[in-house]
Amino acid sequence: MNLFYAPGLDKKATSYVFDKDESRHISKVLRKKTGDTLFLTNGKGLLFTAVITDDNPKKTGVKIEKATTKSTKNYHVHVAMAPTKSNDRMAFFLEKATEMGMDGFTPVITKYSERKTINHSRYEKVVTAAMKQSLQFYKPQISEATAFEKFLSQDFTGYKKLIAYCNAAKPVLESFSKNENVLLLVGPEGGFDQSEIDQALAVGFTPVLLSNNRLRTETAGLTGVMAVALKNL
């Protein structure tokens, strides 16, 4: 099964025309022809079954035959993490975290952040591709880069708030329950400043241990997402 992303579709849609890149992929790579069936998602929980009506390699058109609402998970996991200096490592994290079921991501700018700005459009492309590859129907929401203090001031009611901390005594798997929404805060390569840890604890974050080893930022984030996924199997 190949899944295509069509963000503008809703349940009332009867047709759709792909852009040039997707059209070329459909006709030249997958060799799909008029009359063939395709599957599309709007990234908001809808799965569309469609039939190709025009196999034009520049603007492939389809007729929507059925729209199905896919159920959501019983939990959400949101990662707030300092962007890595390497864009490739950041892309790797976003790809794998999406495959594992991450629902949202916020790049957080901390005192020791190696990167202060992000390429939001690239992040969106990475999670979209990962969503399609892993056959998921909900695309993770990617927030704009946010200063650490501003992030902490946001309302995360309904989430178990965890902060990755190498001196924590409690393992991450013992820090939340099955079906519980989890917010994981991960620092940069240089770690959080002590004042940042104190601020997080003051607004209800629980320090958690992700590993007995020292982890790279993206590895720490992936470990947290995997821990939540494993708890909810």
C-alpha positions in Angstrom: 0.0 0.0 0.0 1.3 3.5 -0.9 -0.1 6.4 1.0 -0.3 9.9 -0.4 -0.7 13.2 1.5 -3.5 15.5 0.5 -3.9 18.1 3.2 -6.8 20.0 1.7 -9.2 17.0 1.6 -12.3 16.7 3.8 -15.2 14.2 3.9 -17.1 16.2 1.3 -14.3 16.0 -1.3 -15.1 14.2 -4.6 -11.9 14.7 -6.5 -8.3 15.7 -6.1 -5.4 16.8 -8.4 -1.8 16.0 -7.3 1.0 18.5 -7.7 3.8 18.0 -10.2 6.1 16.0 -7.9 3.5 13.6 -6.6 2.1 13.2 -10.1 5.5 12.2 -11.5 6.0 9.7 -8.6 2.6 8.2 -9.3 3.0 7.8 -13.1 6.8 7.4 -13.5 7.9 5.6 -10.4 4.9 3.6 -9.4 3.6 3.3 -13.0 0.0 3.9 -12.0 -2.5 4.3 -14.8 -6.1 5.6 -15.3 -8.4 3.2 -13.4 -5.9 2.3 -10.7 -6.7 2.7 -7.0 -4.8 5.1 -4.7 -5.0 5.8 -1.0 -4.7 9.3 0.4 -4.8 10.9 3.8 -5.3 14.5 4.9 -3.1 13.9 8.0 -6.0 14.6 10.3 -7.3 11.0 10.5 -9.1 10.5 7.2 -8.2 7.8 4.8 -9.5 8.3 1.2 -9.9 5.5 -1.4 -9.6 7.1 -4.9 -9.4 6.0 -8.5 -7.2 7.7 -11.1 -9.2 9.5 -13.7 -6.3 11.2 -15.4 -2.7 9.8 -15.3 -1.1 13.0 -16.5 2.5 12.9 -15.1 2.2 16.7 -14.3 -1.2 16.8 -12.7 -2.6 13.4 -11.9 -6.3 13.5 -11.1 -8.4 11.1 -9.0 -12.0 10.6 -8.1 -12.7 10.1 -4.4 -14.8 7.0 -3.8 -14.7 6.6 -0.1 -13.6 8.5 3.1 -12.9 6.6 6.3 -12.2 8.1 9.7 -9.3 6.3 11.4 -9.2 6.0 15.2 -6.6 7.8 17.2 -4.3 6.3 19.8 -5.3 6.3 23.4 -2.4 8.6 24.2 -0.4 11.5 22.8 3.3 12.1 23.1 4.8 15.6 22.5 8.6 16.2 22.4 10.1 19.6 23.2 13.7 19.4 22.3 16.7 21.7 21.6 17.5 21.6 17.9 20.7 19.8 17.1 23.6 21.6 15.4 23.4 19.1 12.5 20.3 19.4 10.3 20.7 15.8 9.2 20.6 14.5 12.8 17.5 16.6 13.4 15.9 15.2 10.3 16.8 11.7 11.5 15.1 12.3 14.8 11.9 13.7 13.2 11.7 10.8 10.8 12.1 8.0 13.4 10.0 9.7 16.1 7.2 10.1 13.6 7.5 6.4 12.7 7.3 5.6 16.5 4.1 7.6 17.0 5.2 11.1 18.0 2.2 13.4 17.8 3.8 16.8 18.3 7.2 18.5 18.3 8.4 21.9 19.6 12.0 23.1 19.0 13.0 24.7 22.2 15.8 27.3 22.4 17.8 26.9 25.6 20.8 28.7 27.1 23.2 26.2 25.6 21.4 25.5 22.3 23.8 25.0 19.4 21.1 26.1 16.9 18.9 29.1 17.4 16.8 28.9 14.2 15.1 26.1 12.4 14.0 25.2 8.8 10.3 24.7 9.5 9.4 23.7 6.0 12.1 21.0 6.0 10.8 19.6 9.3 7.3 19.5 7.7 8.6 17.6 4.7 10.4 15.0 6.9 7.4 14.2 9.1 5.1 14.1 6.1 7.3 11.6 4.3 7.6 9.5 7.5 3.9 9.5 8.1 3.3 8.2 4.6 6.0 5.6 4.8 4.8 4.2 8.2 1.1 4.3 7.0 -0.2 6.6 9.6 -3.1 9.0 9.2 -2.3 11.7 11.7 0.6 14.0 10.9 2.6 15.3 13.8 2.1 19.0 14.5 5.4 20.9 14.3 5.5 24.2 16.3 7.7 27.1 15.6 11.0 27.5 17.6 10.2 28.7 21.1 12.3 30.2 23.8 12.6 27.9 26.9 10.9 30.3 29.3 8.0 30.9 26.9 7.6 27.2 26.3 7.3 26.6 30.1 4.6 29.2 30.4 2.3 27.3 28.0 -0.7 25.3 29.3 -0.1 21.5 29.1 -3.1 20.4 31.2 -3.7 16.7 30.7 0.0 15.8 30.0 2.5 14.1 32.3 5.4 16.5 32.1 8.8 14.9 32.1 12.3 16.4 31.7 15.3 14.3 30.7 18.0 14.7 33.4 21.1 12.5 33.7 21.0 12.8 37.5 17.4 11.7 37.9 16.7 8.7 40.0 13.4 7.6 38.4 13.6 5.6 35.1 11.4 7.0 32.4 9.3 3.8 32.1 8.3 4.2 35.8 7.3 7.9 35.4 4.0 7.6 33.5 1.1 5.2 33.0 -0.3 3.5 30.0 -2.8 5.7 28.0 -1.4 8.8 29.7 -0.4 11.8 27.5 3.3 12.5 27.8 5.3 15.7 27.3 9.0 15.1 27.2 11.5 18.0 27.5 15.0 17.2 26.1 18.0 19.6 26.3 20.9 20.3 24.0 24.2 18.5 23.7 25.6 20.6 26.5 22.6 19.9 28.7 20.2 22.2 30.5 21.5 25.0 32.7 20.7 24.3 36.3 18.4 27.4 36.4 16.4 25.8 33.5 16.0 22.6 35.3 14.9 24.5 38.4 12.3 26.4 36.3 11.0 23.2 34.8 10.6 21.5 38.2 8.8 24.6 39.5 6.1 24.2 36.9 5.5 20.5 37.5 8.0 18.7 35.4 9.3 15.4 36.7 13.0 14.6 36.1 13.5 11.2 34.4 16.4 9.0 33.5 16.5 7.8 29.9 19.7 5.7 30.1 22.7 4.9 32.2 24.8 6.1 29.2 25.3 9.6 27.9 23.0 10.1 25.0 23.1 12.5 22.1 20.1 14.9 22.0 18.3 13.1 19.2 18.9 9.7 20.8 17.4 11.0 24.0 14.4 12.2 22.2 13.9 8.9 20.4 14.4 6.9 23.6 11.6 8.9 25.2 9.2 8.4 22.3 10.0 4.6 22.2 9.5 4.3 25.9 6.0 5.7 25.6 5.3 3.5 22.6 6.4 0.4 24.4 4.4 1.2 27.5 1.3 1.4 25.3 1.7 -1.8 23.3 
